Amino acid sequence: MNLCDMDTIRDVLRRHGFRFSRSLGQNFLTDASVPQRIAEQSGAAEIKNVVEIGPGMGCLTAELCRRAEKVVAVELDRALLPVLDETLAEFDNFEVVQGDVLSLDLAALCREKFGAAHAAACANLPYYITTPAITALLESRAFDRITVMVQKEVAQRICAAPGTAAYSAFSIFVQYHAAAEILFDVPADCFIPQPKVDSAVLRLTPLDAPAVQTRNEKLFFGLVRAAFNMRRKTLVNALMPALSSSLSKEEIAELVRAAGLEPNVRGERLSLADFARLTDTADALLSERR
């Protein structure tokens, strides 16, 4: 069964009475080369165990099953479960779990399905859950490799360098936890229904240790959020809401200088190493005040 063929898709979905849900961001691939390329570059063959998020009709799932020893798919939409029973009937190494990736304990799921073995994650992510889903996948610390298809703009933002327009707090979060790489673009006309924007396939390789070391991770991300909440303001002014309960504006300016930064620099120009240095300087100063 060609799960990327338009006539096959319409026939299967019609027989099961399935209708696309805009609220769930459902878009199914119609270019067979795309799931093949994703599966080939996902690490499924080497890592052997895969968790797929949102299998849809199963076109990517089938390619993963051809390469991995076991594939466990997490699908939120109950209406797709009988569809998957039909489209993936030939594979005895496939299992579907009905549930929401944002509420599942992914590490526990991997332990239950794969024991202590390594696992990869793979997904064609609905645009509306991209950020929380990637956050959940990274924070689970359950995967050796994460390969996801996301909105092209989001992939560019995740991989962005300091000082660029796309650089964001989420860029820093992802790069703190993983090495990020855009593998290839996927035009909008490769889907049904056709989305309004192009997509890109992104590979994240979780790091054994964070990309930078800091003595206070909570403060690190608090300062990052503050800097980007007011990204057009100078770093000193942007940090005021986060630090003004403990430090005056003059003290914040001195703190920034002590971290080797210019007070009039904008937070969007700081690298992960800059934020780590700023965090450690701030943490030492705040500790003295306690």
Phi and psi in degrees as GROMACS dihedral restraints (atoms count N, CA, C in turn):
[ dihedral_restraints ]
;  ai    aj    ak    al  type     phi  dphi    fc
    3     4     5     6     1   -87.3    20    10
    4     5     6     7     1   102.2    20    10
    6     7     8     9     1   -80.5    20    10
    7     8     9    10     1     3.0    20    10
    9    10    11    12     1  -109.7    20    10
   10    11    12    13     1    -0.4    20    10
   12    13    14    15     1   -79.6    20    10
   13    14    15    16     1   129.3    20    10
   15    16    17    18     1   -58.2    20    10
   16    17    18    19     1   -44.2    20    10
   18    19    20    21     1   -65.9    20    10
   19    20    21    22     1   -39.9    20    10
   21    22    23    24     1   -63.8    20    10
   22    23    24    25     1   -44.8    20    10
   24    25    26    27     1   -57.7    20    10
   25    26    27    28     1   -49.8    20    10
   27    28    29    30     1   -64.0    20    10
   28    29    30    31     1   -39.7    20    10
   30    31    32    33     1   -65.3    20    10
   31    32    33    34     1   -48.0    20    10
   33    34    35    36     1   -63.8    20    10
   34    35    36    37     1   -46.5    20    10
   36    37    38    39     1   -66.9    20    10
   37    38    39    40     1   -35.9    20    10
   39    40    41    42     1   -65.8    20    10
   40    41    42    43     1   -43.3    20    10
   42    43    44    45     1   -64.0    20    10
   43    44    45    46     1   -29.5    20    10
   45    46    47    48     1   -95.4    20    10
   46    47    48    49     1     2.4    20    10
   48    49    50    51     1    64.5    20    10
   49    50    51    52     1    30.5    20    10
   51    52    53    54     1   -87.3    20    10
   52    53    54    55     1   138.2    20    10
   54    55    56    57     1  -124.3    20    10
   55    56    57    58     1   139.4    20    10
   57    58    59    60     1   -62.8    20    10
   58    59    60    61     1   140.9    20    10
   60    61    62    63     1  -107.2    20    10
   61    62    63    64     1   115.2    20    10
   63    64    65    66     1   -64.4    20    10
   64    65    66    67     1   -36.4    20    10
   66    67    68    69     1   -65.4    20    10
   67    68    69    70     1   -25.1    20    10
   69    70    71    72     1   -96.4    20    10
   70    71    72    73     1     0.8    20    10
   72    73    74    75     1    62.7    20    10
   73    74    75    76     1    42.1    20    10
   75    76    77    78     1   -85.4    20    10
   76    77    78    79     1   119.5    20    10
   78    79    80    81     1  -138.4    20    10
   79    80    81    82     1   121.4    20    10
   81    82    83    84     1  -101.4    20    10
   82    83    84    85     1   141.2    20    10
   84    85    86    87     1   -71.6    20    10
   85    86    87    88     1   141.2    20    10
   87    88    89    90     1  -120.9    20    10
   88    89    90    91     1     5.2    20    10
   90    91    92    93     1  -113.4    20    10
   91    92    93    94     1   107.1    20    10
   93    94    95    96     1   -62.2    20    10
   94    95    96    97     1   -23.5    20    10
   96    97    98    99     1   -69.3    20    10
   97    98    99   100     1   -25.2    20    10
   99   100   101   102     1   -69.5    20    10
  100   101   102   103     1   -54.0    20    10
  102   103   104   105     1   -62.1    20    10
  103   104   105   106     1   -32.1    20    10
  105   106   107   108     1   -62.5    20    10
  106   107   108   109     1   -45.3    20    10
  108   109   110   111     1   -67.4    20    10
  109   110   111   112     1   -40.3    20    10
  111   112   113   114     1   -62.2    20    10
  112   113   114   115     1   -49.3    20    10
  114   115   116   117     1   -62.4    20    10
  115   116   117   118     1   -39.3    20    10
  117   118   119   120     1   -64.0    20    10
  118   119   120   121     1   -35.8    20    10
  120   121   122   123     1   -98.4    20    10
  121   122   123   124     1     5.1    20    10
  123   124   125   126     1   -82.8    20    10
  124   125   126   127     1   -14.7    20    10
  126   127   128   129     1    86.8    20    10
  127   128   129   130     1     7.9    20    10
  129   130   131   132     1   -59.3    20    10
  130   131   132   133     1   -41.5    20    10
  132   133   134   135     1   -67.4    20    10
  133   134   135   136     1   -39.1    20    10
  135   136   137   138     1   -81.2    20    10
  136   137   138   139     1   -42.6    20    10
  138   139   140   141     1   -81.5    20    10
  139   140   141   142     1   -30.0    20    10
  141   142   143   144     1    82.2    20    10
  142   143   144   145     1   -27.7    20    10
  144   145   146   147     1  -119.4    20    10
  145   146   147   148     1   132.5    20    10
  147   148   149   150     1  -133.9    20    10
  148   149   150   151     1   136.0    20    10
  150   151   152   153     1  -105.4    20    10
  151   152   153   154     1   122.5    20    10
  153   154   155   156     1  -106.9    20    10
  154   155   156   157     1   135.7    20    10
  156   157   158   159     1  -102.2    20    10
  157   158   159   160     1   122.0    20    10
  159   160   161   162     1    68.2    20    10
  160   161   162   163     1    70.9    20    10
  162   163   164   165     1   -71.2    20    10
  163   164   165   166     1   -17.8    20    10
  165   166   167   168     1    63.2    20    10
  166   167   168   169     1  -125.9    20    10
  168   169   170   171     1   -83.9    20    10
  169   170   171   172     1   -14.5    20    10
  171   172   173   174     1   104.9    20    10
  172   173   174   175     1    15.6    20    10
  174   175   176   177     1   -67.2    20    10
  175   176   177   178     1   -41.1    20    10
  177   178   179   180     1   -73.4    20    10
  178   179   180   181     1   -38.3    20    10
  180   181   182   183     1   -56.1    20    10
  181   182   183   184     1   -44.6    20    10
  183   184   185   186     1   -61.1    20    10
  184   185   186   187     1   -41.5    20    10
  186   187   188   189     1   -66.4    20    10
  187   188   189   190     1   -37.1    20    10
  189   190   191   192     1   -66.7    20    10
  190   191   192   193     1   -40.6    20    10
  192   193   194   195     1   -63.7    20    10
  193   194   195   196     1   -31.1    20    10
  195   196   197   198     1   -71.4    20    10
  196   197   198   199     1   -16.5    20    10
  198   199   200   201     1  -113.7    20    10
  199   200   201   202     1   -34.5    20    10
  201   202   203   204     1   -94.0    20    10
  202   203   204   205     1   163.9    20    10
  204   205   206   207     1   -80.2    20    10
  205   206   207   208     1   -33.6    20    10
  207   208   209   210     1  -148.8    20    10
  208   209   210   211     1   135.9    20    10
  210   211   212   213     1  -125.7    20    10
  211   212   213   214     1   124.8    20    10
  213   214   215   216     1  -115.0    20    10
  214   215   216   217     1   119.0    20    10
  216   217   218   219     1  -104.3    20    10
  217   218   219   220     1   138.7    20    10
  219   220   221   222     1  -105.8    20    10
  220   221   222   223     1   116.4    20    10
  222   223   224   225     1  -124.8    20    10
  223   224   225   226     1   126.5    20    10
  225   226   227   228     1   -78.6    20    10
  226   227   228   229     1   -38.3    20    10
  228   229   230   231     1   -82.0    20    10
  229   230   231   232     1   109.1    20    10
  231   232   233   234     1   -60.9    20    10
  232   233   234   235     1   -27.1    20    10
  234   235   236   237     1   -65.4    20    10
  235   236   237   238     1   -20.1    20    10
  237   238   239   240     1   -87.2    20    10
  238   239   240   241     1   -12.3    20    10
  240   241   242   243     1   -61.6    20    10
  241   242   243   244     1   -47.3    20    10
  243   244   245   246     1   -67.6    20    10
  244   245   246   247     1   -27.9    20    10
  246   247   248   249     1   -63.8    20    10
  247   248   249   250     1   -46.5    20    10
  249   250   251   252     1   -65.8    20    10
  250   251   252   253     1   -33.9    20    10
  252   253   254   255     1   -57.9    20    10
  253   254   255   256     1   -37.0    20    10
  255   256   257   258     1   -80.1    20    10
  256   257   258   259     1   -50.7    20    10
  258   259   260   261     1   -70.8    20    10
  259   260   261   262     1   -23.5    20    10
  261   262   263   264     1  -115.3    20    10
  262   263   264   265     1    20.5    20    10
  264   265   266   267     1   -60.2    20    10
  265   266   267   268     1   -26.8    20    10
  267   268   269   270     1   -75.0    20    10
  268   269   270   271     1   -13.5    20    10
  270   271   272   273     1  -101.8    20    10
  271   272   273   274     1   122.8    20    10
  273   274   275   276     1   -95.1    20    10
  274   275   276   277     1     3.7    20    10
  276   277   278   279     1  -107.5    20    10
  277   278   279   280     1    21.8    20    10
  279   280   281   282     1  -117.3    20    10
  280   281   282   283     1   141.3    20    10
  282   283   284   285     1  -142.9    20    10
  283   284   285   286     1   139.8    20    10
  285   286   287   288     1  -112.6    20    10
  286   287   288   289     1   138.3    20    10
  288   289   290   291     1  -116.7    20    10
  289   290   291   292     1   121.4    20    10
  291   292   293   294     1   -81.2    20    10
  292   293   294   295     1   124.1    20    10
  294   295   296   297     1   171.4    20    10
  295   296   297   298     1   176.5    20    10
  297   298   299   300     1  -105.2    20    10
  298   299   300   301     1   119.9    20    10
  300   301   302   303     1   -58.0    20    10
  301   302   303   304     1   -26.9    20    10
  303   304   305   306     1   -77.6    20    10
  304   305   306   307     1   -13.0    20    10
  306   307   308   309     1  -116.7    20    10
  307   308   309   310     1    -6.3    20    10
  309   310   311   312     1   -80.1    20    10
  310   311   312   313     1   149.1    20    10
  312   313   314   315     1   -87.0    20    10
  313   314   315   316     1    96.7    20    10
  315   316   317   318     1   -66.2    20    10
  316   317   318   319     1   -36.5    20    10
  318   319   320   321     1   -64.0    20    10
  319   320   321   322     1   -41.1    20    10
  321   322   323   324     1   -67.0    20    10
  322   323   324   325     1   -38.2    20    10
  324   325   326   327     1   -60.6    20    10
  325   326   327   328     1   -44.0    20    10
  327   328   329   330     1   -64.8    20    10
  328   329   330   331     1   -40.3    20    10
  330   331   332   333     1   -64.0    20    10
  331   332   333   334     1   -40.5    20    10
  333   334   335   336     1   -66.2    20    10
  334   335   336   337     1   -42.5    20    10
  336   337   338   339     1   -89.8    20    10
  337   338   339   340     1   -30.1    20    10
  339   340   341   342     1  -121.6    20    10
  340   341   342   343     1    -0.4    20    10
  342   343   344   345     1    64.8    20    10
  343   344   345   346     1  -133.2    20    10
  345   346   347   348     1   -92.2    20    10
  346   347   348   349     1     4.9    20    10
  348   349   350   351     1   -71.7    20    10
  349   350   351   352     1   157.8    20    10
  351   352   353   354     1   -70.7    20    10
  352   353   354   355     1   157.6    20    10
  354   355   356   357     1  -144.2    20    10
  355   356   357   358     1   152.8    20    10
  357   358   359   360     1  -115.9    20    10
  358   359   360   361     1   157.5    20    10
  360   361   362   363     1  -118.8    20    10
  361   362   363   364     1   145.7    20    10
  363   364   365   366     1  -146.3    20    10
  364   365   366   367     1   144.2    20    10
  366   367   368   369     1  -165.4    20    10
  367   368   369   370     1   146.7    20    10
  369   370   371   372     1  -101.7    20    10
  370   371   372   373     1    93.1    20    10
  372   373   374   375     1   -79.6    20    10
  373   374   375   376     1   131.8    20    10
  375   376   377   378     1   -57.8    20    10
  376   377   378   379     1   139.1    20    10
  378   379   380   381     1   -57.8    20    10
  379   380   381   382     1   -34.8    20    10
  381   382   383   384     1   -73.7    20    10
  382   383   384   385     1   -14.2    20    10
  384   385   386   387     1  -115.8    20    10
  385   386   387   388     1    13.5    20    10
  387   388   389   390     1   -55.7    20    10
  388   389   390   391     1   -54.0    20    10
  390   391   392   393     1   -63.9    20    10
  391   392   393   394     1   -51.8    20    10
  393   394   395   396     1   -64.6    20    10
  394   395   396   397     1   -32.3    20    10
  396   397   398   399     1   -69.5    20    10
  397   398   399   400     1   -44.4    20    10
  399   400   401   402     1   -64.0    20    10
  400   401   402   403     1   -39.8    20    10
  402   403   404   405     1   -58.5    20    10
  403   404   405   406     1   -47.0    20    10
  405   406   407   408     1   -63.4    20    10
  406   407   408   409     1   -41.9    20    10
  408   409   410   411     1   -62.9    20    10
  409   410   411   412     1   -42.9    20    10
  411   412   413   414     1   -71.4    20    10
  412   413   414   415     1   -43.9    20    10
  414   415   416   417     1   -70.4    20    10
  415   416   417   418     1   -19.7    20    10
  417   418   419   420     1   -67.8    20    10
  418   419   420   421     1   -25.8    20    10
  420   421   422   423     1    53.7    20    10
  421   422   423   424     1    32.0    20    10
  423   424   425   426     1  -103.1    20    10
  424   425   426   427     1    -6.0    20    10
  426   427   428   429     1  -125.7    20    10
  427   428   429   430     1   139.9    20    10
  429   430   431   432     1   -79.5    20    10
  430   431   432   433     1   -27.9    20    10
  432   433   434   435     1  -150.5    20    10
  433   434   435   436     1   142.7    20    10
  435   436   437   438     1  -127.8    20    10
  436   437   438   439     1   119.3    20    10
  438   439   440   441     1  -121.2    20    10
  439   440   441   442     1   117.2    20    10
  441   442   443   444     1  -133.3    20    10
  442   443   444   445     1   145.8    20    10
  444   445   446   447     1  -100.2    20    10
  445   446   447   448     1   126.2    20    10
  447   448   449   450     1  -137.3    20    10
  448   449   450   451     1   173.2    20    10
  450   451   452   453     1   -57.6    20    10
  451   452   453   454     1   135.6    20    10
  453   454   455   456     1   -54.9    20    10
  454   455   456   457     1   -41.1    20    10
  456   457   458   459     1   -62.2    20    10
  457   458   459   460     1   -37.0    20    10
  459   460   461   462     1   -67.9    20    10
  460   461   462   463     1   -42.8    20    10
  462   463   464   465     1   -60.0    20    10
  463   464   465   466     1   -41.8    20    10
  465   466   467   468     1   -65.3    20    10
  466   467   468   469     1   -37.2    20    10
  468   469   470   471     1   -67.3    20    10
  469   470   471   472     1   -40.8    20    10
  471   472   473   474     1   -62.2    20    10
  472   473   474   475     1   -37.4    20    10
  474   475   476   477     1   -92.9    20    10
  475   476   477   478     1     3.4    20    10
  477   478   479   480     1   -66.2    20    10
  478   479   480   481     1   151.7    20    10
  480   481   482   483     1   -97.5    20    10
  481   482   483   484     1   156.8    20    10
  483   484   485   486     1   -54.7    20    10
  484   485   486   487     1   141.6    20    10
  486   487   488   489     1    87.3    20    10
  487   488   489   490     1    -4.5    20    10
  489   490   491   492     1   -95.2    20    10
  490   491   492   493     1   159.0    20    10
  492   493   494   495     1   -63.6    20    10
  493   494   495   496     1   -30.2    20    10
  495   496   497   498     1   -80.7    20    10
  496   497   498   499     1   -16.4    20    10
  498   499   500   501     1   -62.1    20    10
  499   500   501   502     1   133.0    20    10
  501   502   503   504     1  -148.3    20    10
  502   503   504   505     1   175.8    20    10
  504   505   506   507     1   -62.1    20    10
  505   506   507   508     1   -33.5    20    10
  507   508   509   510     1   -72.5    20    10
  508   509   510   511     1   -31.4    20    10
  510   511   512   513     1   -56.0    20    10
  511   512   513   514     1   -47.5    20    10
  513   514   515   516     1   -66.3    20    10
  514   515   516   517     1   -42.4    20    10
  516   517   518   519     1   -58.3    20    10
  517   518   519   520     1   -49.5    20    10
  519   520   521   522     1   -66.3    20    10
  520   521   522   523     1   -45.9    20    10
  522   523   524   525     1   -69.1    20    10
  523   524   525   526     1   -22.2    20    10
  525   526   527   528     1   -66.8    20    10
  526   527   528   529     1   -35.7    20    10
  528   529   530   531     1   -99.0    20    10
  529   530   531   532     1   -21.1    20    10
  531   532   533   534     1  -154.3    20    10
  532   533   534   535     1   158.6    20    10
  534   535   536   537     1   -86.1    20    10
  535   536   537   538     1   127.8    20    10
  537   538   539   540     1  -113.9    20    10
  538   539   540   541     1   138.9    20    10
  540   541   542   543     1  -148.6    20    10
  541   542   543   544     1   129.9    20    10
  543   544   545   546     1   -82.4    20    10
  544   545   546   547     1   123.9    20    10
  546   547   548   549     1   -87.0    20    10
  547   548   549   550     1   -49.3    20    10
  549   550   551   552     1  -166.5    20    10
  550   551   552   553     1   160.1    20    10
  552   553   554   555     1   -90.0    20    10
  553   554   555   556     1   154.1    20    10
  555   556   557   558     1  -130.9    20    10
  556   557   558   559     1   109.6    20    10
  558   559   560   561     1   -63.2    20    10
  559   560   561   562     1   154.9    20    10
  561   562   563   564     1   -60.4    20    10
  562   563   564   565     1   -28.1    20    10
  564   565   566   567     1   -77.4    20    10
  565   566   567   568     1     7.1    20    10
  567   568   569   570     1   -90.6    20    10
  568   569   570   571     1     7.0    20    10
  570   571   572   573     1  -126.9    20    10
  571   572   573   574     1   158.5    20    10
  573   574   575   576     1  -133.1    20    10
  574   575   576   577     1   130.9    20    10
  576   577   578   579     1   -57.2    20    10
  577   578   579   580     1   154.9    20    10
  579   580   581   582     1   -79.2    20    10
  580   581   582   583     1   122.2    20    10
  582   583   584   585     1   -72.2    20    10
  583   584   585   586     1   171.6    20    10
  585   586   587   588     1   -87.0    20    10
  586   587   588   589     1    -8.7    20    10
  588   589   590   591     1  -132.8    20    10
  589   590   591   592     1   160.4    20    10
  591   592   593   594     1   -79.1    20    10
  592   593   594   595     1   161.8    20    10
  594   595   596   597     1  -116.0    20    10
  595   596   597   598     1   172.9    20    10
  597   598   599   600     1  -147.3    20    10
  598   599   600   601     1   150.2    20    10
  600   601   602   603     1   -97.8    20    10
  601   602   603   604     1   126.7    20    10
  603   604   605   606     1  -117.9    20    10
  604   605   606   607     1   132.8    20    10
  606   607   608   609     1  -109.7    20    10
  607   608   609   610     1   127.5    20    10
  609   610   611   612     1  -115.7    20    10
  610   611   612   613     1   127.2    20    10
  612   613   614   615     1  -112.3    20    10
  613   614   615   616     1   101.5    20    10
  615   616   617   618     1   -56.3    20    10
  616   617   618   619     1   139.4    20    10
  618   619   620   621     1   -85.3    20    10
  619   620   621   622     1   148.4    20    10
  621   622   623   624     1   -65.6    20    10
  622   623   624   625     1   -31.9    20    10
  624   625   626   627     1  -137.6    20    10
  625   626   627   628     1   155.1    20    10
  627   628   629   630     1   -53.7    20    10
  628   629   630   631     1   152.9    20    10
  630   631   632   633     1   -61.4    20    10
  631   632   633   634     1   -29.6    20    10
  633   634   635   636     1  -132.9    20    10
  634   635   636   637     1   151.4    20    10
  636   637   638   639     1   -97.0    20    10
  637   638   639   640     1   135.6    20    10
  639   640   641   642     1  -142.8    20    10
  640   641   642   643     1   149.0    20    10
  642   643   644   645     1   -79.9    20    10
  643   644   645   646     1   -10.1    20    10
  645   646   647   648     1  -148.4    20    10
  646   647   648   649     1    91.3    20    10
  648   649   650   651     1   -64.3    20    10
  649   650   651   652     1   -38.0    20    10
  651   652   653   654     1   -61.7    20    10
  652   653   654   655     1   -44.2    20    10
  654   655   656   657     1   -66.0    20    10
  655   656   657   658     1   -39.4    20    10
  657   658   659   660     1   -52.1    20    10
  658   659   660   661     1   -54.1    20    10
  660   661   662   663     1   -72.8    20    10
  661   662   663   664     1   -27.0    20    10
  663   664   665   666     1   -64.5    20    10
  664   665   666   667     1   -42.0    20    10
  666   667   668   669     1   -69.6    20    10
  667   668   669   670     1   -36.8    20    10
  669   670   671   672     1   -61.6    20    10
  670   671   672   673     1   -47.8    20    10
  672   673   674   675     1   -61.5    20    10
  673   674   675   676     1   -42.7    20    10
  675   676   677   678     1   -62.0    20    10
  676   677   678   679     1   -42.9    20    10
  678   679   680   681     1   -62.7    20    10
  679   680   681   682     1   -37.8    20    10
  681   682   683   684     1   -90.6    20    10
  682   683   684   685     1   -17.8    20    10
  684   685   686   687     1   -63.6    20    10
  685   686   687   688     1   -29.5    20    10
  687   688   689   690     1  -129.8    20    10
  688   689   690   691     1    59.9    20    10
  690   691   692   693     1   -65.4    20    10
  691   692   693   694     1   -19.6    20    10
  693   694   695   696     1   -88.1    20    10
  694   695   696   697     1    -6.8    20    10
  696   697   698   699     1   -92.7    20    10
  697   698   699   700     1   161.1    20    10
  699   700   701   702     1   -64.6    20    10
  700   701   702   703     1   159.1    20    10
  702   703   704   705     1   -58.1    20    10
  703   704   705   706     1   -41.8    20    10
  705   706   707   708     1   -59.5    20    10
  706   707   708   709     1   -48.5    20    10
  708   709   710   711     1   -66.8    20    10
  709   710   711   712     1   -36.5    20    10
  711   712   713   714     1   -67.3    20    10
  712   713   714   715     1   -31.7    20    10
  714   715   716   717     1   -81.5    20    10
  715   716   717   718     1   -11.9    20    10
  717   718   719   720     1   -54.1    20    10
  718   719   720   721     1   -49.5    20    10
  720   721   722   723     1   -59.7    20    10
  721   722   723   724     1   -31.2    20    10
  723   724   725   726     1   -82.2    20    10
  724   725   726   727     1   -29.2    20    10
  726   727   728   729     1  -119.8    20    10
  727   728   729   730     1    -8.1    20    10
  729   730   731   732     1   -66.0    20    10
  730   731   732   733     1   -19.4    20    10
  732   733   734   735     1   -71.0    20    10
  733   734   735   736     1   -19.4    20    10
  735   736   737   738     1  -116.1    20    10
  736   737   738   739     1   -27.2    20    10
  738   739   740   741     1  -131.5    20    10
  739   740   741   742     1   146.3    20    10
  741   742   743   744     1   -77.2    20    10
  742   743   744   745     1   168.4    20    10
  744   745   746   747     1   -61.3    20    10
  745   746   747   748     1   -39.4    20    10
  747   748   749   750     1   -64.4    20    10
  748   749   750   751     1   -39.0    20    10
  750   751   752   753     1   -69.4    20    10
  751   752   753   754     1   -35.6    20    10
  753   754   755   756     1   -65.1    20    10
  754   755   756   757     1   -40.0    20    10
  756   757   758   759     1   -62.7    20    10
  757   758   759   760     1   -40.3    20    10
  759   760   761   762     1   -67.7    20    10
  760   761   762   763     1   -37.6    20    10
  762   763   764   765     1   -59.9    20    10
  763   764   765   766     1   -45.9    20    10
  765   766   767   768     1   -61.3    20    10
  766   767   768   769     1   -43.4    20    10
  768   769   770   771     1   -63.0    20    10
  769   770   771   772     1   -41.3    20    10
  771   772   773   774     1   -63.7    20    10
  772   773   774   775     1   -24.9    20    10
  774   775   776   777     1   -85.6    20    10
  775   776   777   778     1     4.7    20    10
  777   778   779   780     1    82.7    20    10
  778   779   780   781     1    22.1    20    10
  780   781   782   783     1  -118.9    20    10
  781   782   783   784     1   155.4    20    10
  783   784   785   786     1   -82.7    20    10
  784   785   786   787     1   134.4    20    10
  786   787   788   789     1   -59.7    20    10
  787   788   789   790     1   -27.9    20    10
  789   790   791   792     1   -89.9    20    10
  790   791   792   793     1     5.4    20    10
  792   793   794   795     1   -71.3    20    10
  793   794   795   796     1   150.4    20    10
  795   796   797   798     1   -92.5    20    10
  796   797   798   799     1   146.6    20    10
  798   799   800   801     1   -59.0    20    10
  799   800   801   802     1   -29.4    20    10
  801   802   803   804     1   -66.8    20    10
  802   803   804   805     1    -9.9    20    10
  804   805   806   807     1   -96.4    20    10
  805   806   807   808     1    -5.2    20    10
  807   808   809   810     1   -83.1    20    10
  808   809   810   811     1   136.3    20    10
  810   811   812   813     1   -81.4    20    10
  811   812   813   814     1   173.4    20    10
  813   814   815   816     1   -59.6    20    10
  814   815   816   817     1   -39.6    20    10
  816   817   818   819     1   -64.2    20    10
  817   818   819   820     1   -37.9    20    10
  819   820   821   822     1   -63.1    20    10
  820   821   822   823     1   -45.2    20    10
  822   823   824   825     1   -65.8    20    10
  823   824   825   826     1   -35.8    20    10
  825   826   827   828     1   -65.6    20    10
  826   827   828   829     1   -42.6    20    10
  828   829   830   831     1   -64.7    20    10
  829   830   831   832     1   -41.8    20    10
  831   832   833   834     1   -62.1    20    10
  832   833   834   835     1   -42.7    20    10
  834   835   836   837     1   -61.9    20    10
  835   836   837   838     1   -47.4    20    10
  837   838   839   840     1   -65.5    20    10
  838   839   840   841     1   -37.3    20    10
  840   841   842   843     1   -65.5    20    10
  841   842   843   844     1   -44.2    20    10
  843   844   845   846     1   -66.2    20    10
  844   845   846   847     1   -41.1    20    10
  846   847   848   849     1   -63.9    20    10
  847   848   849   850     1   -40.9    20    10
  849   850   851   852     1   -64.4    20    10
  850   851   852   853     1   -41.7    20    10
  852   853   854   855     1   -68.0    20    10
  853   854   855   856     1   -44.8    20    10
  855   856   857   858     1   -66.3    20    10
  856   857   858   859     1   -33.3    20    10
  858   859   860   861     1   -63.9    20    10
  859   860   861   862     1   -36.1    20    10
  861   862   863   864     1   -66.0    20    10
  862   863   864   865     1   -29.0    20    10
  864   865   866   867     1   -81.6    20    10
  865   866   867   868     1   -16.5    20    10
